[in-house]
């Protein structure tokens, strides 16, 4: 599987506090483990939003949206609930 990080994800990730960056990294690692083994990790919060968007949680406040195709996983944005809603509204 090819993994791609959009510039929107890079910008949103860079603007997070260091402790939140660590949580985002852990959530992404948990997603990779889930995709490899199909074992859900507690607290991952994997949720289908609408085609082609999915969401995982990195704690109570931070969400990560991504799209998933058979061979391509694209991370789009890491942010709070309102940042995710804004992104989805403009798309």
QUICORWO-V617240 format. One record per pair of residues at least 4 apart in sequence whose C-alpha atoms are under 7 Angstrom apart, sorted by sequence separation. I is the first residue (numbers start at 1). J is the second residue. D is the distance in whole Angstrom. If there is no record, write none. Layout:
i=[I I]
j=[J J]
d=[D D]
//
This chain:
i=[5 6 7 8 9 10 11 12 16 17 18 19 20 21 22 23 24 25 26 27 28 29 30 31 32 33 34 49 58 68 69 79 80 81 82 83 84 85 86 87 5 16 34 48 49 57 58 68 79 34 48 49 57 67 68 47 48 56 57 67 13 47 55 56 66 67 46 47 55 56 66 46 55 65 66 30 45 54 55 65 44 45 53 54 65 44 53 54 64 65 53 64 52 63 64 52 62 63 27 62 63 62 63 61 27 27 24 23 23 12 13 9 12 9 12 8 9 2 3 4 5 6 8 9 1 2 3 4 5 6 1 2 3 4 5]
j=[9 10 11 12 13 14 15 16 20 21 22 23 24 25 26 27 28 29 30 31 32 33 34 35 36 37 38 53 62 72 73 83 84 85 86 87 88 89 90 91 10 21 39 53 54 62 63 73 84 40 54 55 63 73 74 54 55 63 64 74 21 55 63 64 74 75 55 56 64 65 75 56 65 75 76 41 56 65 66 76 56 57 65 66 77 57 66 67 77 78 67 78 67 78 79 68 78 79 44 79 80 80 81 80 57 58 58 58 59 77 78 75 78 76 79 76 77 71 72 73 74 75 77 78 71 72 73 74 75 76 72 73 74 75 76]
d=[6 6 6 6 6 6 6 7 6 6 6 7 6 6 6 6 6 6 6 6 6 6 6 6 6 6 5 5 5 6 6 6 6 6 6 6 6 6 6 6 7 6 5 6 5 6 6 5 6 6 4 7 5 6 6 6 6 6 6 5 7 5 7 5 5 7 6 6 6 7 4 5 4 6 5 6 5 6 6 6 6 5 7 5 5 6 6 6 6 7 5 4 5 6 7 7 7 5 6 5 6 5 7 5 7 5 5 5 7 6 6 6 6 5 7 6 4 6 6 6 6 6 6 6 5 5 5 5 5 6 6 6 6 6 7]
//
